[in-house]
């Protein structure tokens, strides 16, 4: 584990501050790469009550499930694309053939934290320290020192890097002198987790639809979001007026509990019953009467919480040897991007880079690309959040009329509202990491985006998905139509395979060579280079095999010998 201030510093270790989803997953992701981690938190090591965040993209959920070692089995509810209903009329879903949002999963944050915590306690590379609050952070050219106070007094630890996952009021961010500007109090939400058995055919295992109710009869001039979770639980989120409740501090961030304005339990019960009646009465097309079902469905209220929403973005995600992740780095409206989902994406981007730098296989500038890539991604979501707020919280007559016209147009065209669908918005824009120095430029639009999770054949002949090969090292994907008819690992010695394997063996980072019968838009014998976090780093057309080494070195922040000479 990291050494004390008086001992020789451990240059191969990392300190992670904060044991929420971001900190727990960061420690586990680093441990998967063989990095020793000290996890420090002010809490007592028990998951917090309430689910709060609940939506994960399919790629993020696969990453979290891999970290927990199967502890999330049965905890996720697959989601169909978001449906919208204004008053008593549903906006039609996307037409067949239209771009559909990426698949998502509903996962209770409380269950996610419990699974991550259990995996941390079972990992010998992670040392946990509870009930310790950050006092100071000091760093020099090679190490960072954390000073914290706990039950036994003041303690100091030293490591090569420190990752701040300590939430929106991050003491580490303040100690590092990183500003956290943005817009406070952009929205106010009431959330509830409700267990209810709504009508559904027992054999129907298709993804369930989340619903956004716009100006419904039971919540005029506001929106209500209903999201299904596993085990017959629904997350219900009501938009409330901003007239009540005061943020605790000027730099308050995230979903902050409102103090001094407790929700009336009777009013909350009325809200729950109104939403459940509507969900129960709606047909598969989303249509149904304004009054909902004749009788209230039986339900159990598991948890409620009232929050204010803020949008903020740290000026820097890296300050020397201190790195920010999760709510310590950004806050986005939850209707645009789930905070936990963004936090896990931060961690996935950062872990493999820190591991390579600590192992002296990549230069330190590789860590700097974490700031460039993840801050750009968060900034894009903040921009989408501002646009969505004009729809979700219209201020004034003009914005209210604009929302009504948008809904009318969506209904007449038979399409979903793309402005409330970040995945669809991303499909219309440049790849998330476009412009990153780790990418090999090309004319293919997919470079810098998440690679498609295609079927692959591994070196031992095992058949898998591309996602099964990630989070370890680089992956080289060769498009070889007809490979599915080969038996076992015979393909390893066919054609250019021996030459490719020899080149990859010379790289300073572990690289796996796999083949696939097809990849969207790729011709036969195309080589695709995929980063450990699943992003496409290079697309080499047939005959460009000689560029593979340079592309792989560029993907880890190094330069090919000929580039360095130039």
WOPEPE-V606052 format. One record per residue. N is the residue number from 1. RES is the residue in one small letter. OMEGA is omega in whole degrees, 0 to 359 (NA if undefined). Layout:
N;RES;OMEGA  N;RES;OMEGA
//
This chain:
1;x;179  2;x;183  3;x;173  4;x;184  5;x;182  6;x;182  7;x;178  8;x;183  9;x;177  10;x;185  11;x;179  12;x;185  13;x;182  14;x;171  15;x;175  16;x;179  17;x;181  18;x;182  19;x;168  20;x;179  21;x;181  22;x;182  23;x;179  24;x;180  25;x;178  26;x;179  27;x;180  28;x;180  29;x;177  30;x;179  31;x;178  32;x;176  33;x;177  34;x;182  35;x;177  36;x;186  37;x;171  38;x;182  39;x;184  40;x;181  41;x;180  42;x;181  43;x;183  44;x;176  45;x;177  46;x;179  47;x;179  48;x;181  49;x;177  50;x;186  51;x;182  52;x;179  53;x;183  54;x;184  55;x;179  56;x;171  57;x;183  58;x;181  59;x;179  60;x;179  61;x;178  62;x;177  63;x;180  64;x;180  65;x;178  66;x;179  67;x;185  68;x;176  69;x;178  70;x;182  71;x;178  72;x;181  73;x;179  74;x;183  75;x;185  76;x;176  77;x;178  78;x;180  79;x;166  80;x;178  81;x;180  82;x;174  83;x;183  84;x;179  85;x;177  86;x;185  87;x;182  88;x;183  89;x;182  90;x;172  91;x;183  92;x;177  93;x;179  94;x;179  95;x;177  96;x;180  97;x;177  98;x;179  99;x;179  100;x;179  101;x;176  102;x;179  103;x;180  104;x;181  105;x;172  106;x;182  107;x;176  108;x;179  109;x;180  110;x;178  111;x;179  112;x;179  113;x;180  114;x;180  115;x;179  116;x;181  117;x;178  118;x;179  119;x;178  120;x;182  121;x;180  122;x;185  123;x;184  124;x;180  125;x;183  126;x;174  127;x;181  128;x;177  129;x;184  130;x;176  131;x;176  132;x;180  133;x;183  134;x;175  135;x;184  136;x;174  137;x;178  138;x;180  139;x;172  140;x;185  141;x;187  142;x;186  143;x;174  144;x;182  145;x;178  146;x;175  147;x;183  148;x;177  149;x;179  150;x;180  151;x;182  152;x;180  153;x;183  154;x;180  155;x;176  156;x;175  157;x;181  158;x;180  159;x;181  160;x;182  161;x;175  162;x;178  163;x;181  164;x;175  165;x;190  166;x;168  167;x;190  168;x;178  169;x;187  170;x;173  171;x;180  172;x;179  173;x;179  174;x;180  175;x;180  176;x;177  177;x;181  178;x;179  179;x;185  180;x;184  181;x;177  182;x;182  183;x;178  184;x;170  185;x;178  186;x;180  187;x;180  188;x;189  189;x;169  190;x;183  191;x;177  192;x;172  193;x;186  194;x;175  195;x;183  196;x;179  197;x;178  198;x;182  199;x;178  200;x;180  201;x;184  202;x;181  203;x;183  204;x;179  205;x;179  206;x;178  207;x;180  208;x;185  209;x;166  210;x;182  211;x;172  212;x;179  213;x;181  214;x;179  215;x;181  216;x;180  217;x;183  218;x;180  219;x;184  220;x;177  221;x;178  222;x;179  223;x;176  224;x;181  225;x;178  226;x;184  227;x;181  228;x;173  229;x;181  230;x;174  231;x;175  232;x;177  233;x;175  234;x;171  235;x;179  236;x;182  237;x;179  238;x;173  239;x;183  240;x;176  241;x;180  242;x;185  243;x;184  244;x;177  245;x;182  246;x;177  247;x;187  248;x;183  249;x;183  250;x;181  251;x;178  252;x;188  253;x;172  254;x;175  255;x;189  256;x;178  257;x;179  258;x;180  259;x;179  260;x;180  261;x;183  262;x;178  263;x;177  264;x;182  265;x;179  266;x;177  267;x;178  268;x;179  269;x;178  270;x;179  271;x;181  272;x;182  273;x;181  274;x;179  275;x;182  276;x;177  277;x;181  278;x;180  279;x;182  280;x;185  281;x;184  282;x;172  283;x;180  284;x;179  285;x;179  286;x;180  287;x;180  288;x;182  289;x;180  290;x;185  291;x;181  292;x;182  293;x;182  294;x;182  295;x;178  296;x;175  297;x;178  298;x;182  299;x;173  300;x;177  301;x;186  302;x;187  303;x;173  304;x;177  305;x;179  306;x;190  307;x;167  308;x;183  309;x;178  310;x;176  311;x;183  312;x;180  313;x;179  314;x;179  315;x;180  316;x;172  317;x;176  318;x;174  319;x;185  320;x;180  321;x;176  322;x;181  323;x;181  324;x;178  325;x;177  326;x;183  327;x;175  328;x;183  329;x;186  330;x;174  331;x;184  332;x;179  333;x;185  334;x;177  335;x;180  336;x;180  337;x;179  338;x;184  339;x;179  340;x;179  341;x;178  342;x;181  343;x;180  344;x;176  345;x;174  346;x;183  347;x;182  348;x;178  349;x;187  350;x;191  351;x;184  352;x;179  353;x;177  354;x;182  355;x;180  356;x;179  357;x;179  358;x;179  359;x;180  360;x;178  361;x;179  362;x;179  363;x;183  364;x;179  365;x;176  366;x;179  367;x;180  368;x;179  369;x;174  370;x;179  371;x;184  372;x;185  373;x;186  374;x;177  375;x;177  376;x;179  377;x;179  378;x;180  379;x;178  380;x;180  381;x;175  382;x;179  383;x;177  384;x;179  385;x;178  386;x;179  387;x;181  388;x;180  389;x;177  390;x;178  391;x;184  392;x;183  393;x;182  394;x;178  395;x;178  396;x;185  397;x;184  398;x;181  399;x;178  400;x;177  401;x;179  402;x;178  403;x;180  404;x;179  405;x;178  406;x;179  407;x;179  408;x;179  409;x;178  410;x;181  411;x;183  412;x;181  413;x;180  414;x;180  415;x;176  416;x;177  417;x;185  418;x;181  419;x;175  420;x;182  421;x;183  422;x;180  423;x;179  424;x;178  425;x;179  426;x;181  427;x;181  428;x;185  429;x;181  430;x;178  431;x;188  432;x;182  433;x;179  434;x;181  435;x;179  436;x;178  437;x;180  438;x;183  439;x;173  440;x;184  441;x;178  442;x;181  443;x;181  444;x;185  445;x;185  446;x;181  447;x;183  448;x;177  449;x;177  450;x;180  451;x;177  452;x;182  453;x;184  454;x;176  455;x;181  456;x;172  457;x;184  458;x;187  459;x;180  460;x;180  461;x;180  462;x;179  463;x;185  464;x;172  465;x;180  466;x;181  467;x;179  468;x;184  469;x;188  470;x;175  471;x;175  472;x;177  473;x;176  474;x;176  475;x;174  476;x;185  477;x;178  478;x;178  479;x;184  480;x;179  481;x;180  482;x;183  483;x;183  484;x;181  485;x;179  486;x;180  487;x;174  488;x;186  489;x;182  490;x;183  491;x;184  492;x;182  493;x;182  494;x;172  495;x;185  496;x;185  497;x;180  498;x;180  499;x;180  500;x;180  501;x;180  502;x;179  503;x;181  504;x;180  505;x;181  506;x;182  507;x;180  508;x;181  509;x;178  510;x;182  511;x;181  512;x;177  513;x;178  514;x;179  515;x;178  516;x;179  517;x;180  518;x;177  519;x;184  520;x;176  521;x;184  522;x;177  523;x;177  524;x;178  525;x;172  526;x;176  527;x;177  528;x;178  529;x;184  530;x;179  531;x;179  532;x;180  533;x;173  534;x;180  535;x;182  536;x;184  537;x;181  538;x;178  539;x;185  540;x;182  541;x;178  542;x;180  543;x;181  544;x;183  545;x;183  546;x;181  547;x;186  548;x;182  549;x;180  550;x;179  551;x;180  552;x;178  553;x;178  554;x;182  555;x;178  556;x;175  557;x;178  558;x;179  559;x;175  560;x;182  561;x;182  562;x;178  563;x;179  564;x;179  565;x;180  566;x;NA
//
